[in-house]
Amino acid sequence: MFKNNVRPRLTMMSEEQIQEAHRNVLKVLSETGVRVDSPAILQMLEFKLGLKSQDRIIKFPPEIVEDAIKSAPKTIDVYDRRGENKLNLGEDRLRFGVGVTALFYQNPVDETLDIFKRKNFQDLVRLGSSLKHYDVISTVGIIRDVPEELTDLYGSLEHISNTTKPLVLLVSDENKFPDVLQMFEMLHGDLGNKPFIIPYFNPVSPLVMNAGTVDKMKVSIERGLPIIFSNYSMAGASTPLTPAGTLTLLMAELLAGLVISQTIKKGAPILLGMLPVYFDMRTMLNFYDPQSILISVACSEMMKHYGIPHCSTSGSGTGWGMDLISADTYWMNTLALLLSHGHLAPFIGDSLGSKSISPTTFVHTHEIIDQALRLHNGFQLDDVNSAVDEIAKVGPGKNFLSQPSTMRNYKNGYYISNVYPHYSMEKWQEIGSPTARQVLREKTQDLMASAPMPEDHDEFIGKGEEFIKKHVN
């Protein structure tokens, strides 16, 4: 029997263009170089690679970059907190996650803003964990109703206590990063065996490997943790305004981070990616442009060429909550990256320039992902599914209501939303003509009320709070 899965693909660059982009990146690294602000990391690079820096700027010859590309793992196994293998990044399709280090919480009742609180962290982690298409839970906010020096510890405690899914970890205070890992080890045990935590780090564009980032990379790699090294552009400000210029500069930073990781430990697992946003000089705000998505797709193709797992943008940060603006960006980003070569998009949920986070965004974007996956998966073109015999049997002018293809597939042969019912006009009027936003808000509140917590939640919270008290004293 002939079988063929018909699946859409998105491709941007030819092999010649990929090679040209790579040559440009190597030229930046070998002739301009990067600044390394950590004395310990700079000394390590000079000693292990036989290089000399000047004014903290170090230049990487092409052969050193190529060696780092070869030594980095092509795939990364990620586990959940229970030790079950969940992800094979680099080999599987694009996976998604919720969270970003938001300062404000946009409630699902009327979408008003308040400072981000500990209860919000708990609720958002549980909600994201309950939605099947979110494979990782990232740090969702910066808690602001606890002492400022403890925000990373309390946030990380809520992070690990309210889900068993893999965690993407962001710690705002670099000095607290070892303490957070120490607390996790106290609660869970060894973190490097069957790792479920992926720390996330950013350099500073243009071309600065800041001390906090590279020092935390070393702490993570030495513990056997996979890491994400991702940069953030503001095209026209911190990177060139042209897409090709932004791609070149950000790729140079990523490969510099790769060299550092492989110099710390050969074979250290790492995901590379970028958040290529634009900077509006009239309003002094950053935003995602359609070209941002193109740059991110181009980055995914470069990573496929290198054989390195790719961490992509989630299209987050736009809009004023879960609105039409956000929906536009999430749809464009989700579909484009699914049809290209991305492996992880871990930051869904924020808006208003990434300052706020909304649970309604979790729920609506989950619907977008659900539909985008149907597009990504394509359909089966074979003798059975082509239904030639059925068509001949039914013939002109009749129907297929009772035919085998209908009876086999009527429950899942087309998309049915878990949020937005298929109302007729009459039914919609009968129930009061609700808006889609009203339905989304009510569904989000229901999901939040029913989102379960892990059975060891109370034990983790109790032990973690004791750890924090001792840490303070």
One Martini backbone bead per residue (centre of mass of N, CA, C, O) as a GRO file, in nm:
protein
  473
    1MET     BB    1   0.096   0.036   0.023
    2PHE     BB    2   0.059   0.370  -0.024
    3LYS     BB    3   0.263   0.603   0.165
    4ASN     BB    4   0.207   0.960   0.257
    5ASN     BB    5   0.325   1.241   0.410
    6VAL     BB    6   0.179   1.556   0.403
    7ARG     BB    7   0.411   1.835   0.450
    8PRO     BB    8   0.495   2.133   0.551
    9ARG     BB    9   0.748   2.383   0.452
   10LEU     BB   10   1.022   2.602   0.569
   11THR     BB   11   1.244   2.791   0.354
   12MET     BB   12   1.525   3.019   0.304
   13MET     BB   13   1.816   2.891   0.272
   14SER     BB   14   2.078   2.815   0.111
   15GLU     BB   15   2.378   2.670   0.120
   16GLU     BB   16   2.530   2.922   0.022
   17GLN     BB   17   2.405   3.119   0.232
   18ILE     BB   18   2.501   2.974   0.482
   19GLN     BB   19   2.803   3.001   0.420
   20GLU     BB   20   2.807   3.308   0.414
   21ALA     BB   21   2.707   3.355   0.702
   22HIS     BB   22   2.939   3.201   0.837
   23ARG     BB   23   3.172   3.378   0.735
   24ASN     BB   24   3.077   3.637   0.876
   25VAL     BB   25   3.097   3.529   1.164
   26LEU     BB   26   3.398   3.453   1.161
   27LYS     BB   27   3.497   3.741   1.108
   28VAL     BB   28   3.397   3.870   1.368
   29LEU     BB   29   3.549   3.675   1.568
   30SER     BB   30   3.851   3.722   1.440
   31GLU     BB   31   3.846   4.058   1.416
   32THR     BB   32   3.665   4.166   1.665
   33GLY     BB   33   3.517   4.011   1.876
   34VAL     BB   34   3.492   3.970   2.234
   35ARG     BB   35   3.376   4.057   2.551
   36VAL     BB   36   3.519   3.953   2.871
   37ASP     BB   37   3.420   4.013   3.215
   38SER     BB   38   3.548   3.751   3.323
   39PRO     BB   39   3.843   3.671   3.455
   40ALA     BB   40   3.822   3.360   3.474
   41ILE     BB   41   3.724   3.305   3.181
   42LEU     BB   42   3.948   3.453   3.032
   43GLN     BB   43   4.180   3.284   3.146
   44MET     BB   44   4.080   3.013   3.040
   45LEU     BB   45   4.084   3.082   2.737
   46GLU     BB   46   4.383   3.147   2.718
   47PHE     BB   47   4.494   2.878   2.826
   48LYS     BB   48   4.330   2.656   2.655
   49LEU     BB   49   4.360   2.823   2.357
   50GLY     BB   50   4.610   3.019   2.322
   51LEU     BB   51   4.525   3.316   2.394
   52LYS     BB   52   4.491   3.678   2.348
   53SER     BB   53   4.408   3.961   2.516
   54GLN     BB   54   4.246   4.300   2.484
   55ASP     BB   55   4.061   4.464   2.685
   56ARG     BB   56   3.882   4.183   2.706
   57ILE     BB   57   3.942   4.108   2.412
   58ILE     BB   58   3.848   3.823   2.212
   59LYS     BB   59   3.972   3.610   1.952
   60PHE     BB   60   3.832   3.368   1.720
   61PRO     BB   61   3.930   3.134   1.541
   62PRO     BB   62   3.786   2.925   1.320
   63GLU     BB   63   3.893   2.650   1.441
   64ILE     BB   64   3.764   2.692   1.724
   65VAL     BB   65   3.473   2.709   1.633
   66GLU     BB   66   3.458   2.437   1.484
   67ASP     BB   67   3.525   2.262   1.732
   68ALA     BB   68   3.277   2.345   1.899
   69ILE     BB   69   3.064   2.240   1.704
   70LYS     BB   70   3.161   1.938   1.713
   71SER     BB   71   3.135   1.899   2.042
   72ALA     BB   72   2.847   1.945   2.038
   73PRO     BB   73   2.555   1.828   2.094
   74LYS     BB   74   2.281   1.723   1.890
   75THR     BB   75   2.142   1.622   2.154
   76ILE     BB   76   1.882   1.654   2.424
   77ASP     BB   77   1.803   1.522   2.723
   78VAL     BB   78   1.484   1.554   2.893
   79TYR     BB   79   1.338   1.568   3.208
   80ASP     BB   80   1.158   1.509   3.472
   81ARG     BB   81   1.125   1.510   3.815
   82ARG     BB   82   1.080   1.178   3.797
   83GLY     BB   83   1.280   1.070   3.545
   84GLU     BB   84   1.132   1.118   3.275
   85ASN     BB   85   1.149   1.109   2.948
   86LYS     BB   86   1.047   1.398   2.730
   87LEU     BB   87   1.304   1.511   2.561
   88ASN     BB   88   1.460   1.554   2.217
   89LEU     BB   89   1.663   1.784   2.153
   90GLY     BB   90   1.720   1.804   1.789
   91GLU     BB   91   1.490   1.579   1.684
   92ASP     BB   92   1.241   1.708   1.742
   93ARG     BB   93   1.004   1.907   1.759
   94LEU     BB   94   0.862   2.177   1.851
   95ARG     BB   95   0.866   2.321   2.171
   96PHE     BB   96   0.681   2.440   2.459
   97GLY     BB   97   0.652   2.740   2.677
   98VAL     BB   98   0.607   2.906   2.986
   99GLY     BB   99   0.720   3.230   3.039
  100VAL     BB  100   0.848   3.514   3.228
  101THR     BB  101   1.005   3.799   3.378
  102ALA     BB  102   0.764   3.941   3.525
  103LEU     BB  103   0.618   4.233   3.702
  104PHE     BB  104   0.322   4.169   3.600
  105TYR     BB  105  -0.031   4.104   3.652
  106GLN     BB  106  -0.299   3.971   3.446
  107ASN     BB  107  -0.606   3.926   3.503
  108PRO     BB  108  -0.890   3.716   3.399
  109VAL     BB  109  -1.135   3.908   3.460
  110ASP     BB  110  -1.021   4.233   3.360
  111GLU     BB  111  -0.703   4.290   3.298
  112THR     BB  112  -0.564   4.395   3.530
  113LEU     BB  113  -0.297   4.540   3.707
  114ASP     BB  114  -0.029   4.390   3.902
  115ILE     BB  115   0.182   4.287   4.097
  116PHE     BB  116   0.396   4.033   4.130
  117LYS     BB  117   0.314   3.730   4.295
  118ARG     BB  118   0.333   3.437   4.452
  119LYS     BB  119   0.050   3.334   4.368
  120ASN     BB  120   0.096   3.375   4.064
  121PHE     BB  121   0.318   3.169   4.030
  122GLN     BB  122   0.156   2.923   4.115
  123ASP     BB  123  -0.081   2.946   3.910
  124LEU     BB  124   0.087   2.947   3.642
  125VAL     BB  125   0.232   2.679   3.672
  126ARG     BB  126  -0.023   2.502   3.691
  127LEU     BB  127  -0.151   2.583   3.427
  128GLY     BB  128   0.081   2.506   3.234
  129SER     BB  129   0.092   2.206   3.335
  130SER     BB  130  -0.217   2.137   3.234
  131LEU     BB  131  -0.108   2.193   2.942
  132LYS     BB  132  -0.003   1.976   2.695
  133HIS     BB  133   0.179   2.179   2.497
  134TYR     BB  134   0.348   2.225   2.758
  135ASP     BB  135   0.680   2.109   2.821
  136VAL     BB  136   0.761   2.377   2.968
  137ILE     BB  137   0.863   2.572   3.262
  138SER     BB  138   0.908   2.896   3.315
  139THR     BB  139   0.988   3.174   3.446
  140VAL     BB  140   0.707   3.392   3.522
  141GLY     BB  141   0.844   3.581   3.756
  142ILE     BB  142   0.882   3.863   3.980
  143ILE     BB  143   0.866   3.875   4.302
  144ARG     BB  144   0.703   4.161   4.505
  145ASP     BB  145   0.598   4.029   4.811
  146VAL     BB  146   0.901   4.017   4.885
  147PRO     BB  147   1.201   4.037   4.955
  148GLU     BB  148   1.420   4.126   4.717
  149GLU     BB  149   1.656   3.916   4.802
  150LEU     BB  150   1.418   3.660   4.772
  151THR     BB  151   1.277   3.628   4.492
  152ASP     BB  152   1.437   3.385   4.364
  153LEU     BB  153   1.379   3.176   4.584
  154TYR     BB  154   1.066   3.183   4.587
  155GLY     BB  155   1.022   3.141   4.287
  156SER     BB  156   1.178   2.869   4.262
  157LEU     BB  157   1.004   2.717   4.465
  158GLU     BB  158   0.738   2.741   4.302
  159HIS     BB  159   0.843   2.612   4.047
  160ILE     BB  160   0.918   2.317   4.164
  161SER     BB  161   0.638   2.264   4.337
  162ASN     BB  162   0.404   2.302   4.078
  163THR     BB  163   0.583   2.091   3.907
  164THR     BB  164   0.717   1.813   3.687
  165LYS     BB  165   0.819   1.965   3.473
  166PRO     BB  166   1.029   2.108   3.294
  167LEU     BB  167   1.283   2.364   3.352
  168VAL     BB  168   1.319   2.712   3.294
  169LEU     BB  169   1.588   2.906   3.427
  170LEU     BB  170   1.556   3.229   3.591
  171VAL     BB  171   1.800   3.456   3.736
  172SER     BB  172   1.836   3.784   3.824
  173ASP     BB  173   2.042   3.719   4.057
  174GLU     BB  174   2.356   3.606   4.026
  175ASN     BB  175   2.414   3.554   4.341
  176LYS     BB  176   2.158   3.337   4.362
  177PHE     BB  177   2.211   3.090   4.181
  178PRO     BB  178   2.356   2.885   4.372
  179ASP     BB  179   2.123   2.880   4.582
  180VAL     BB  180   1.908   2.759   4.401
  181LEU     BB  181   2.058   2.495   4.337
  182GLN     BB  182   2.089   2.409   4.632
  183MET     BB  183   1.785   2.386   4.688
  184PHE     BB  184   1.726   2.174   4.471
  185GLU     BB  185   1.918   1.959   4.590
  186MET     BB  186   1.773   1.936   4.861
  187LEU     BB  187   1.493   1.845   4.731
  188HIS     BB  188   1.611   1.625   4.494
  189GLY     BB  189   1.913   1.627   4.428
  190ASP     BB  190   2.062   1.543   4.168
  191LEU     BB  191   2.075   1.734   3.854
  192GLY     BB  192   2.256   1.576   3.627
  193ASN     BB  193   2.072   1.338   3.665
  194LYS     BB  194   1.830   1.368   3.479
  195PRO     BB  195   1.763   1.649   3.356
  196PHE     BB  196   1.509   1.929   3.437
  197ILE     BB  197   1.714   2.171   3.414
  198ILE     BB  198   1.728   2.494   3.225
  199PRO     BB  199   1.934   2.728   3.198
  200TYR     BB  200   1.920   3.088   3.130
  201PHE     BB  201   2.119   3.292   2.896
  202ASN     BB  202   2.265   3.630   2.851
  203PRO     BB  203   2.402   3.843   2.668
  204VAL     BB  204   2.547   4.161   2.554
  205SER     BB  205   2.451   4.379   2.331
  206PRO     BB  206   2.742   4.410   2.171
  207LEU     BB  207   2.975   4.160   2.234
  208VAL     BB  208   2.900   4.066   2.545
  209MET     BB  209   3.043   3.871   2.811
  210ASN     BB  210   2.908   3.866   3.088
  211ALA     BB  211   2.979   3.767   3.401
  212GLY     BB  212   2.710   3.646   3.497
  213THR     BB  213   2.673   3.452   3.260
  214VAL     BB  214   2.949   3.286   3.249
  215ASP     BB  215   2.951   3.199   3.547
  216LYS     BB  216   2.677   3.043   3.535
  217MET     BB  217   2.759   2.847   3.321
  218LYS     BB  218   2.976   2.704   3.485
  219VAL     BB  219   2.797   2.604   3.716
  220SER     BB  220   2.609   2.432   3.532
  221ILE     BB  221   2.812   2.252   3.377
  222GLU     BB  222   2.944   2.126   3.635
  223ARG     BB  223   2.646   1.986   3.700
  224GLY     BB  224   2.524   1.876   3.411
  225LEU     BB  225   2.371   2.102   3.265
  226PRO     BB  226   2.172   2.223   3.050
  227ILE     BB  227   2.178   2.505   2.819
  228ILE     BB  228   2.080   2.843   2.749
  229PHE     BB  229   2.190   3.050   2.469
  230SER     BB  230   2.056   3.383   2.450
  231ASN     BB  231   1.965   3.659   2.252
  232TYR     BB  232   1.900   4.029   2.246
  233SER     BB  233   1.754   4.251   2.033
  234MET     BB  234   1.781   4.603   1.896
  235ALA     BB  235   1.713   4.706   1.613
  236GLY     BB  236   1.914   5.004   1.580
  237ALA     BB  237   2.088   4.968   1.857
  238SER     BB  238   2.237   4.669   1.930
  239THR     BB  239   2.182   4.633   1.622
  240PRO     BB  240   2.144   4.616   1.318
  241LEU     BB  241   1.874   4.697   1.106
  242THR     BB  242   1.938   4.466   0.944
  243PRO     BB  243   1.877   4.138   0.924
  244ALA     BB  244   2.168   4.047   0.847
  245GLY     BB  245   2.312   4.204   1.073
  246THR     BB  246   2.169   4.075   1.312
  247LEU     BB  247   2.241   3.784   1.247
  248THR     BB  248   2.549   3.813   1.258
  249LEU     BB  249   2.583   3.919   1.547
  250LEU     BB  250   2.421   3.702   1.701
  251MET     BB  251   2.583   3.460   1.597
  252ALA     BB  252   2.851   3.545   1.719
  253GLU     BB  253   2.755   3.527   2.013
  254LEU     BB  254   2.671   3.229   2.010
  255LEU     BB  255   2.952   3.110   1.930
  256ALA     BB  256   3.096   3.224   2.173
  257GLY     BB  257   2.929   3.067   2.381
  258LEU     BB  258   3.010   2.792   2.271
  259VAL     BB  259   3.313   2.811   2.324
  260ILE     BB  260   3.289   2.847   2.628
  261SER     BB  261   3.137   2.584   2.692
  262GLN     BB  262   3.360   2.388   2.559
  263THR     BB  263   3.590   2.491   2.748
  264ILE     BB  264   3.474   2.407   3.013
  265LYS     BB  265   3.319   2.152   2.848
  266LYS     BB  266   3.338   1.897   2.663
  267GLY     BB  267   3.006   1.835   2.557
  268ALA     BB  268   2.825   2.051   2.640
  269PRO     BB  269   2.498   2.115   2.672
  270ILE     BB  270   2.338   2.322   2.408
  271LEU     BB  271   2.135   2.603   2.340
  272LEU     BB  272   2.056   2.809   2.056
  273GLY     BB  273   1.947   3.164   2.039
  274MET     BB  274   1.692   3.421   1.951
  275LEU     BB  275   1.563   3.774   2.010
  276PRO     BB  276   1.453   3.960   1.733
  277VAL     BB  277   1.415   4.283   1.789
  278TYR     BB  278   1.279   4.603   1.773
  279PHE     BB  279   1.341   4.970   1.754
  280ASP     BB  280   1.151   5.250   1.844
  281MET     BB  281   1.251   5.582   1.821
  282ARG     BB  282   0.972   5.725   1.883
  283THR     BB  283   0.889   5.536   2.157
  284MET     BB  284   1.115   5.350   2.294
  285LEU     BB  285   1.034   5.061   2.177
  286ASN     BB  286   0.989   4.717   2.167
  287PHE     BB  287   0.946   4.473   1.889
  288TYR     BB  288   0.774   4.263   1.675
  289ASP     BB  289   0.858   4.167   1.356
  290PRO     BB  290   0.839   3.986   1.078
  291GLN     BB  291   1.156   3.985   1.062
  292SER     BB  292   1.201   3.836   1.325
  293ILE     BB  293   1.106   3.563   1.217
  294LEU     BB  294   1.312   3.537   0.992
  295ILE     BB  295   1.562   3.537   1.173
  296SER     BB  296   1.481   3.288   1.340
  297VAL     BB  297   1.470   3.094   1.103
  298ALA     BB  298   1.763   3.135   1.016
  299CYS     BB  299   1.881   3.030   1.281
  300SER     BB  300   1.763   2.743   1.257
  301GLU     BB  301   1.929   2.677   0.999
  302MET     BB  302   2.206   2.710   1.122
  303MET     BB  303   2.170   2.490   1.343
  304LYS     BB  304   2.123   2.260   1.150
  305HIS     BB  305   2.401   2.284   1.017
  306TYR     BB  306   2.555   2.238   1.301
  307GLY     BB  307   2.392   2.050   1.508
  308ILE     BB  308   2.215   2.247   1.703
  309PRO     BB  309   2.012   2.321   1.930
  310HIS     BB  310   1.705   2.521   1.924
  311CYS     BB  311   1.616   2.846   2.054
  312SER     BB  312   1.324   3.019   2.033
  313THR     BB  313   1.094   3.221   1.982
  314SER     BB  314   0.743   3.300   2.102
  315GLY     BB  315   0.619   3.594   2.044
  316SER     BB  316   0.655   3.774   2.277
  317GLY     BB  317   0.534   4.106   2.415
  318THR     BB  318   0.287   4.165   2.267
  319GLY     BB  319   0.056   4.373   2.335
  320TRP     BB  320  -0.238   4.417   2.590
  321GLY     BB  321  -0.257   4.119   2.602
  322MET     BB  322  -0.515   3.908   2.497
  323ASP     BB  323  -0.507   4.002   2.170
  324LEU     BB  324  -0.484   4.074   1.841
  325ILE     BB  325  -0.184   4.134   1.851
  326SER     BB  326  -0.089   3.875   1.986
  327ALA     BB  327  -0.219   3.673   1.790
  328ASP     BB  328  -0.058   3.747   1.543
  329THR     BB  329   0.226   3.677   1.654
  330TYR     BB  330   0.178   3.386   1.750
  331TRP     BB  331   0.098   3.269   1.481
  332MET     BB  332   0.345   3.342   1.314
  333ASN     BB  333   0.558   3.211   1.498
  334THR     BB  334   0.452   2.922   1.538
  335LEU     BB  335   0.434   2.836   1.240
  336ALA     BB  336   0.716   2.907   1.137
  337LEU     BB  337   0.877   2.726   1.348
  338LEU     BB  338   0.737   2.455   1.287
  339LEU     BB  339   0.825   2.470   0.965
  340SER     BB  340   1.109   2.444   1.057
  341HIS     BB  341   1.397   2.406   1.310
  342GLY     BB  342   1.283   2.407   1.582
  343HIS     BB  343   1.284   2.304   1.952
  344LEU     BB  344   1.245   2.575   2.143
  345ALA     BB  345   0.961   2.766   2.305
  346PRO     BB  346   0.966   2.915   2.639
  347PHE     BB  347   0.789   3.224   2.606
  348ILE     BB  348   0.475   3.224   2.711
  349GLY     BB  349   0.244   3.520   2.814
  350ASP     BB  350   0.344   3.798   2.734
  351SER     BB  351   0.328   4.164   2.757
  352LEU     BB  352   0.398   4.482   2.740
  353GLY     BB  353   0.709   4.438   2.686
  354SER     BB  354   0.737   4.195   2.910
  355LYS     BB  355   0.599   4.305   3.192
  356SER     BB  356   0.357   4.109   3.146
  357ILE     BB  357   0.120   3.849   3.261
  358SER     BB  358  -0.120   3.607   3.114
  359PRO     BB  359  -0.339   3.343   3.135
  360THR     BB  360  -0.493   3.390   2.866
  361THR     BB  361  -0.241   3.341   2.691
  362PHE     BB  362  -0.199   3.051   2.751
  363VAL     BB  363  -0.476   2.951   2.637
  364HIS     BB  364  -0.483   3.071   2.350
  365THR     BB  365  -0.201   2.965   2.254
  366HIS     BB  366  -0.277   2.671   2.284
  367GLU     BB  367  -0.474   2.684   2.046
  368ILE     BB  368  -0.270   2.762   1.834
  369ILE     BB  369  -0.092   2.512   1.863
  370ASP     BB  370  -0.307   2.301   1.800
  371GLN     BB  371  -0.347   2.403   1.505
  372ALA     BB  372  -0.052   2.413   1.406
  373LEU     BB  373  -0.004   2.106   1.434
  374ARG     BB  374  -0.198   2.027   1.207
  375LEU     BB  375  -0.031   2.161   0.991
  376HIS     BB  376   0.244   2.027   1.047
  377ASN     BB  377   0.138   1.716   1.013
  378GLY     BB  378  -0.068   1.699   0.807
  379PHE     BB  379  -0.127   1.420   0.574
  380GLN     BB  380  -0.254   1.119   0.455
  381LEU     BB  381  -0.140   0.966   0.142
  382ASP     BB  382  -0.360   0.705   0.058
  383ASP     BB  383  -0.583   0.471  -0.020
  384VAL     BB  384  -0.769   0.511   0.222
  385ASN     BB  385  -0.767   0.834   0.242
  386SER     BB  386  -0.857   0.884  -0.061
  387ALA     BB  387  -1.136   0.729  -0.117
  388VAL     BB  388  -1.204   0.610  -0.403
  389ASP     BB  389  -1.418   0.390  -0.346
  390GLU     BB  390  -1.622   0.573  -0.205
  391ILE     BB  391  -1.671   0.768  -0.436
  392ALA     BB  392  -1.779   0.549  -0.628
  393LYS     BB  393  -2.015   0.453  -0.444
  394VAL     BB  394  -2.166   0.726  -0.416
  395GLY     BB  395  -2.137   0.951  -0.603
  396PRO     BB  396  -2.340   1.163  -0.741
  397GLY     BB  397  -2.548   1.356  -0.512
  398LYS     BB  398  -2.451   1.254  -0.242
  399ASN     BB  399  -2.325   1.109   0.069
  400PHE     BB  400  -2.084   1.061   0.369
  401LEU     BB  401  -2.215   0.998   0.656
  402SER     BB  402  -2.184   0.650   0.642
  403GLN     BB  403  -1.897   0.627   0.584
  404PRO     BB  404  -1.601   0.501   0.688
  405SER     BB  405  -1.439   0.773   0.705
  406THR     BB  406  -1.647   0.906   0.891
  407MET     BB  407  -1.667   0.695   1.125
  408ARG     BB  408  -1.356   0.707   1.197
  409ASN     BB  409  -1.329   1.061   1.201
  410TYR     BB  410  -1.556   1.245   1.346
  411LYS     BB  411  -1.393   1.305   1.626
  412ASN     BB  412  -1.082   1.389   1.468
  413GLY     BB  413  -1.102   1.519   1.161
  414TYR     BB  414  -1.141   1.789   1.323
  415TYR     BB  415  -1.149   2.092   1.470
  416ILE     BB  416  -1.187   2.126   1.833
  417SER     BB  417  -1.240   2.341   2.067
  418ASN     BB  418  -1.171   2.398   2.422
  419VAL     BB  419  -1.297   2.709   2.421
  420TYR     BB  420  -1.453   2.750   2.135
  421PRO     BB  421  -1.752   2.715   2.036
  422HIS     BB  422  -1.988   2.593   1.793
  423TYR     BB  423  -2.189   2.842   1.716
  424SER     BB  424  -2.470   2.945   1.633
  425MET     BB  425  -2.641   3.223   1.595
  426GLU     BB  426  -2.877   3.137   1.776
  427LYS     BB  427  -2.712   3.036   2.019
  428TRP     BB  428  -2.554   3.295   2.071
  429GLN     BB  429  -2.806   3.466   2.132
  430GLU     BB  430  -2.928   3.290   2.361
  431ILE     BB  431  -2.650   3.335   2.554
  432GLY     BB  432  -2.578   3.664   2.499
  433SER     BB  433  -2.346   3.736   2.303
  434PRO     BB  434  -2.057   3.654   2.336
  435THR     BB  435  -1.734   3.707   2.360
  436ALA     BB  436  -1.432   3.571   2.315
  437ARG     BB  437  -1.303   3.704   2.564
  438GLN     BB  438  -1.511   3.607   2.768
  439VAL     BB  439  -1.469   3.304   2.725
  440LEU     BB  440  -1.167   3.302   2.793
  441ARG     BB  441  -1.184   3.402   3.082
  442GLU     BB  442  -1.366   3.175   3.192
  443LYS     BB  443  -1.186   2.937   3.113
  444THR     BB  444  -0.935   3.024   3.270
  445GLN     BB  445  -1.062   3.016   3.553
  446ASP     BB  446  -1.134   2.716   3.544
  447LEU     BB  447  -0.845   2.606   3.500
  448MET     BB  448  -0.720   2.730   3.756
  449ALA     BB  449  -0.913   2.588   3.965
  450SER     BB  450  -0.823   2.278   3.845
  451ALA     BB  451  -0.528   2.291   3.886
  452PRO     BB  452  -0.290   2.089   3.984
  453MET     BB  453  -0.084   1.957   4.234
  454PRO     BB  454   0.164   1.815   4.354
  455GLU     BB  455   0.203   1.582   4.611
  456ASP     BB  456   0.491   1.737   4.707
  457HIS     BB  457   0.439   2.038   4.764
  458ASP     BB  458   0.440   2.075   5.076
  459GLU     BB  459   0.721   1.959   5.123
  460PHE     BB  460   0.878   2.161   4.949
  461ILE     BB  461   0.787   2.421   5.086
  462GLY     BB  462   0.885   2.359   5.370
  463LYS     BB  463   1.188   2.308   5.303
  464GLY     BB  464   1.235   2.573   5.146
  465GLU     BB  465   1.171   2.775   5.375
  466GLU     BB  466   1.395   2.676   5.560
  467PHE     BB  467   1.626   2.745   5.372
  468ILE     BB  468   1.568   3.050   5.353
  469LYS     BB  469   1.597   3.116   5.653
  470LYS     BB  470   1.894   3.025   5.673
  471HIS     BB  471   1.997   3.214   5.453
  472VAL     BB  472   1.927   3.478   5.601
  473ASN     BB  473   2.086   3.397   5.874
   0.00000   0.00000   0.00000
